[in-house]
Amino acid sequence: MLDLRRLRLLRELKIRGTLADVAEALNYSPSSVSQQLALLEKEVGVELLRKAGRRVVLTAQAEVLVAHTAELLETLERAEADLAASLTTVSGTVRVAVFQSAALALMPGALTAMTRDYPDVRVEMVQREPETALYETFARDFDLVIAEQYPGHAAPRHPELDHVPLTEDAIRLAVPLAGDHAGITTVAEAAAAAWVMEPRGAASRHWAEQACRRAGFEPDVRYETADLQAQIRLIESGNAVALMPDLVWTGRSVPVQLLGLGESPRRSIFTSARRAGAQRPAVLAVREVLGRAASDVRRPPSS
């Protein structure tokens, strides 16, 4: 009988690409991973890995085993979810990946509610960019991800993950209350302004650049930072303008002028979990509490 732990290592290699990455993800040494995969090759009696420069690639026979391993892991996860559902107490650990504005606006209230309503559930949270977090949830690094999707930009879809809407927020032009940028009232009027945006590759960056181009200009992105709190300080201090989603203002005063955009764009926020484990009571509890936290968020008024 094949060893499921070794089969999982093979699947991890397919997902992560290198022995070193597999070892880091599973807290093994690279030599231990290599040894276990060599034993798996001996068990099945066929070549599973081939050298390709400094890397190893999976053979066609290894790909067959990976496909079956994925099915086995999903079956085991469903079994664990069913077992947990048969108990009278909701317990266990839920690993959550979340992007920054959701971490600031939703997670504090959600964690407080989880402690009060589900004291036997341990929630572990890590901040991740949505595209990375979705993949890592598919790869089983997380149980649940809170992700975002900008208008006209579909977030990556993995067949193993579900997609449950959580909330929406408006995207507005944020400009300083005073200084050289204070007279701006539309995106088009910000053509000569200095902009702050997230680094290239972020969905928000691509959307914001497209919004500027639709308004007839290429933005002068003078400042790049993934930290939305730093972006707010740059706007507040009169050094930049930006397109910001409403969720960033949750629980704080709005120290800038917010201007609605003509097309009234809205960002979608959703959660994803592996379908096989989505019915685990602890995961359902976190989703339920997040829904309550999202409904309690107060939106800032548009100018």
Secondary structure, 3 states (H helix, E strand, C coil): CCCHHHHHHHHHHHHHCCHHHHHHHHCCCHHHHHHHHHHHHHHHCCCCEEEECCEEEECHHHHHHHHHHHHHHHHHHHHHHHHHHCCCCCCEEEEEEECHHHHHHCHHHHHHHHHHHCCCEEEEEEECCHHHHHHHHHCCCCCEEEEEECCCCCCCCCCCECCEEEEEEEEEEEECCCCCCCCCCCCHHHCCCEEEECCCCCHHHHHHHHHHHHCCCCCEEEEECCCHHHHHHHHHCCCCEEEEEHHHHCCCCCCCEEECCCCCCEEEEEEECECCCCCCHHHHHHHHHHHHHHHHCCCCCCC
